[in-house]
């Protein structure tokens, strides 16, 4: 089953107007120059840049995503943004349940599930993040932790058309450390099995599972050539046009 690779940049809390627009324009120009790339591209800037990045991406096959959403459509939720609002400014995707939100904001699997249901209802695709801490890895709980996160945070009616999974070991994020290729493939294959149990084999075989955590131009090929790795969710290296595009090119896009 051929799954189109997704090369996704999570800009996190980075970028003022001028640099965000410059970065988006740079990515747009490079993607346009590729003609018909084999991969799909996605950038997820902070909320404040969504509208200007949308403009900067005009004419390029690069999707726009946000980094979080509330589960309500509107109302008294100071500081929150609804899926409808994201759709309204041109988002196609939203990242949910990133480990930084699980840690900084205490987001539970249940909450992430509610957010994903709301995002799908609003017509957004979700990138639902899972991943173990170093302590969990060291005690041999990686697959167990990831399975529970999938079972809890992915809505029961999710499909390969509206959901992407991102496996990001917490200890590999922003650290320069990565699991071995074998470890990554083992987790991705296990995640696909859990998805098959939850959503049926058809969806599981078509659903993209991204790897994230210190993906760089130098290691992209190793990870993205694994059979169950369908793209990358890139933090630090997505803030430089050259690095982001080198990851894509090294991954066969
Ligand atoms: P780094 O690529 O900076 O390790 O971040 C990964 C990540 O958290 C993407 O969501």
Boltz pocket constraint, residues with backbone or C-beta under 6 A from the ligand:
constraints:
  - pocket:
      binder: B
      contacts: [[A, 10], [A, 98], [A, 168], [A, 172], [A, 173], [A, 174], [A, 175], [A, 176], [A, 212], [A, 213], [A, 214], [A, 215], [A, 233], [A, 234], [A, 235], [A, 236], [A, 237]]
      max_distance: 6.0
